Amino acid sequence: MNALIQPGAELDLDAFVQLRRDIHQAPELGGDTPLTADLVASRLEAWGYEVHRGIGGHGVVGVLRRGEGGRRLGLRADMDALPMQEKNDFAHASHIPGRMHACGHDGHTAILLAAAWRLTREPRFNGTLNLIFQPDEEGLCGARAMMEDGLFQRFPCDAIFALHNMPGIPVGTAVVQSGPTMASSERVGLHIKGRGGHGAMPELAVDPIPVLASLINAIQTIKSRNLAVEEYAVISIGTVAAGTVYNIIPDDARMLVSVRTDTPATRRKINQRLEEIVRGHEQLFGVEIELEITQLAPALVNSEAETELLRTSLTPLFEPGLVLPRAAKVMGTEDFAWMLTEVPGCYFMLGNGEGEFHGCSVHNPHYDFSDALVRIGSDCWVKLAEDYLA
């Protein structure tokens, strides 16, 4: 890793770009991010932040106070990578087989560190700055783990903000959108309990396989027949499992379903319909079905006032017309949504670029973060901190 960047020196963009690449070469998964967390904490400590480690696992919070202002601003970056094999051959590609920063969290961490360093030498704010470095965003568990460990009780925030890179739109573009912005995510499990038997004597059994087949068809009608056009949802059946050999009717069958929506009302409507379909199939086929619905993350909804404040703050940093009010609808999920259920704020996007690498979708083995965003993103955080904590 690079030597610590010292306060008082001129901003060395190359140093933070290299720091990003160092993180990229040594990706850590889920909540197990001790090296990345230690890198973050050691730098914040060297720059004069009050540093708190081990929050919700390997979460880190750096606190910087200036003046007598009572406002408290939270800025969040995610640190974890993905369990996939990188297929890039540049010098900073992952050194660990089966692990890759394929979503740009290495870049998000470097951006917030660059802003943290700049704010120690450009302290044009009056209040409290809470920098939140979160593990396990990909598992949709890190935000809630930090919150359950007292994140907002220990480090109160009046508003909280986060960013993500967006491949496919030009570098130098931002998307600052009010209202529903990312989808909720639910894991739906169905366990169909029938009665097994010989494949030659189905009349003596209660076969769960036809029930499974019927459920597949019925669940797929929820989107097309129970929701209005403006109610966004994605329902995907990810796994089905039943049986061991061809001539035995199994005792049971299982199915796992992914449900994503962009409002709580649509989520409730889908869950009600799932319950109705399942209970109807129990009556129709004479089986018992266990239905388990687990909310992994709620819909991410940006609050109107904080979104407008962010838009006003960022607009002078970009060319006219390049702070966009919305982008193409995305039904991905972001666990920053949990934080927005307790604190108002905004989650915005920075264009990662177009072309072979920077335009490549996240969660792809050829993806790479655009290093130009280290400067752009840190500009955004510094400007927001100065404006919000004026």
Secondary structure by P-SEA (a helix, b strand, c coil): ccccccccccccaaaaaaaaaaaaaccccccccaaaaaaaaaaaaaacccccccccccbbbbbbbcccccbbbbbbbbbbbccccccccccccccccccccccaaaaaaaaaaaaaaaaaaaccccbbbbbbbbcccccccaaaaaaaacccccccccccbbbbbbccccccbbbbbccccbbbbbbbbbbbbbbbcccccccccccaaaaaaaaaaaaaacccccccccccccccccbbbbbccccccccbbbbbbbbbbccaaaaaaaaaaaaaaaaaaaaaccbbbbbbbbbccccbbbbaaaaaaaaaaaccccccccccccccccccccccccccccccccccccccccccccccccccccccccccaaaaaaaaaaaaaaaaac
